Amino acid sequence: MNGLDRLIHEPARLVVVALLNSVQQADFLWLLRESGLSKGNLSSHLAKLEEGGYVQVEKTFRGKIPLTLLQLTPPGRAAFQAYRKSMTGLLARRGARR
């Protein structure tokens, strides 16, 4: 487990990254509904993922309504794929021991 990306491994951030990995781009409200997180919690985790270079946040407007668009960066997609590969290997090794 030492090789797991701790930025992604936290459960709420894992949900966020997994959801963003399934789409090209998402708005904040979609991610809020799909993740089940509170606004503050989602914002906090997005800030950490943005600081880590895994998520790009674009604040814009649709007409006069604020719109926050989110997407995984190429390093974020690569980190998620590496995380999935690590977890798959870890689970396979654990299953082989039984």
C-alpha distance (Angstrom), angle and dihedral (degrees) to the residues before:
residue distance angle dihedral
M1 . . .
N2 3.78 . .
G3 3.82 90.9 .
L4 3.81 95.0 57.9
D5 3.79 117.8 113.8
R6 3.81 102.9 -113.5
L7 3.81 92.2 -159.7
I8 3.80 90.1 62.1
H9 3.82 98.0 31.3
E10 3.83 94.7 72.3
P11 3.85 103.9 101.7
A12 3.81 99.2 -123.9
R13 3.81 93.0 45.9
L14 3.80 90.0 46.6
V15 3.81 89.2 56.5
V16 3.81 91.4 48.2
V17 3.80 93.8 48.8
A18 3.81 92.8 44.6
L19 3.80 91.1 51.2
L20 3.80 93.3 47.0
N21 3.80 90.2 47.1
S22 3.81 88.9 60.8
V23 3.82 94.2 57.4
Q24 3.78 138.5 45.0
Q25 3.81 92.7 -129.9
A26 3.80 136.2 -12.2
D27 3.75 137.2 -167.4
F28 3.78 122.4 -123.1
L29 3.81 94.8 -110.0
W30 3.82 93.0 53.7
L31 3.80 90.4 49.4
L32 3.80 90.2 46.5
R33 3.83 92.0 53.9
E34 3.80 95.6 42.5
S35 3.80 96.4 45.3
G36 3.80 97.1 45.0
L37 3.81 89.9 -139.9
S38 3.80 124.4 136.1
K39 3.82 118.4 -105.7
G40 3.79 92.5 -107.5
N41 3.78 94.4 45.7
L42 3.82 92.6 47.8
S43 3.81 91.4 47.2
S44 3.79 91.1 50.5
H45 3.79 93.7 50.4
L46 3.81 92.3 44.8
A47 3.80 89.5 52.9
K48 3.82 90.8 54.0
L49 3.80 91.8 47.3
E50 3.81 90.3 47.8
E51 3.83 91.1 49.6
G52 3.81 88.1 51.3
G53 3.80 90.6 52.9
Y54 3.80 93.7 -116.1
V55 3.81 99.6 111.1
Q56 3.78 131.8 42.1
V57 3.81 115.4 -148.9
E58 3.80 119.9 -160.9
K59 3.81 118.7 -174.0
T60 3.77 113.5 -159.6
F61 3.81 141.0 136.3
R62 3.79 134.4 -101.0
G63 3.77 98.7 -153.5
K64 3.79 102.3 -46.8
I65 3.80 95.0 -27.2
P66 3.83 118.6 100.8
L67 3.79 113.2 -117.3
T68 3.80 126.6 -168.3
L69 3.80 114.3 -160.9
L70 3.79 121.2 -164.5
Q71 3.76 134.8 -168.8
L72 3.76 139.1 163.1
T73 3.77 113.9 -105.0
P74 3.82 118.9 -131.8
P75 3.84 89.4 -100.0
G76 3.82 88.5 49.1
R77 3.81 92.1 52.9
A78 3.80 90.7 46.4
A79 3.81 91.4 48.8
F80 3.81 91.3 50.3
Q81 3.81 91.8 49.2
A82 3.82 90.2 49.1
Y83 3.82 89.9 48.0
R84 3.81 91.5 51.2
K85 3.80 90.9 48.8
S86 3.81 91.6 49.4
M87 3.81 92.5 48.4
T88 3.81 92.1 46.7
G89 3.79 90.3 52.1
L90 3.79 92.6 45.6
L91 3.80 92.6 50.0
A92 3.80 91.9 46.0
R93 3.81 91.0 52.5
R94 3.81 91.4 47.5
G95 3.82 90.8 49.4
A96 3.81 91.7 49.4
R97 3.83 90.5 56.3
R98 3.80 93.0 60.1
